[in-house]
Amino acid sequence: MTDMIAFGPVPSRRLGFSLGINHIPPKHCSYACVYCQVGATSSMTVKRQSFYPVSRILDEVRQKVEKCAALGQKIDYFTFVPDGEPTLDENLAEEIQALRQFNIPIAVISNATLLHQQEVRETLKKADWVSLKVDSMIEATWRKINRPHGHLNLETMQASMKIFAAEFKGELVTETMLISSLNDTPVELTATADFLSTLSPHTAYISAPIRPPAETWVHVPDTDHINRAYQIFASRAANVELITNPEDITFALTSNLQNDILSITAVHPMRQDAVEELIRKSGETWQAVEELLTSGALLRLAYEEETFYLRQLKR
């Protein structure tokens, strides 16, 4: 199987039906987050570079759009949500511009680590919707959760996020991943919420690691801690939403069943019920999944009393 760049559409709790764009090979990132759902970072970097030809990304997206149109499948957003940090792609601005021909809103989900570069800020301003990761504003906790590249500095990131928030004309949101016993204490939550108030995001999302994380010791906070986080955030931000429950299982089938499973699970681990629903829609049998498991292309993982499936990433 070659790398598949366009995948889905997948049901997104924030963006409706999102056609994902996986334009960063696994696993080039400026972070090595302990909760990352696609596994450990194998290529830690802050250097922007070209990964795929813009023409290939455009062609793959066009094929998906055409298949969705034929199936009557709605696409609410194109979302750059790759195996690594999307702003590491130096062609991102050109890719966003190329996708404008489809008249579908464009979202980028970023960890905000490269916003100190004006070129990166200008690139993200071309999108309609941008999400910035804000897991902790306390240095020691930030390092323990996100495990940043050695050249990154938290104060510089804070300043650059404020600059971007003041300049961006689209919809800016933030996402904070709560990890039990790490960033879910009142001191941690207050520091994060105070910083978010300086950004004035359209929505401050609070999430939890509901899919298998990179580190097995990572767990979802209990309900009391999640509620406390919501109350502290809500006292400082205008709009706070929890995305701590599993999403819908209605994944779109747009091509060969095995290809769809592999392209989705490269960046979005699927629960067993979601895989079963995709098989039902395809008219095939569970044998297609067993073949992927036997070949080593797909992994079966257990997490929080659920069974998930994740594509085996190249190393």
Secondary structure, 3 states (H helix, E strand, C coil): CCCCCEEEEEEECCCEEEEEECCCCCCEECCCCCCCCCCCCCEECCCCECCCCHHHHHHHHHHHHHHHHHHCCCCCEEEECCCCCHHHECCHHHHHHHHHHHCCCEEEEECCCCCCCHHHHHHHCCCCEEEEECCCCCHHHHHHHHCCCCCCCHHHHHHHHHHHHHHCCCEEEEEEECCCCCCCCHHHHHHHHHHHHHHCCCEEEEECCCCCCCCCCCCCCCHHHHHHHHHHHHCCCCCEEEECCCCCCCCCCCCCHHHHHHHHHCCCCEEHHHHHHHHHHHCCCCHHHHHHHHHCCEEEEEECCEEEEEECCCC
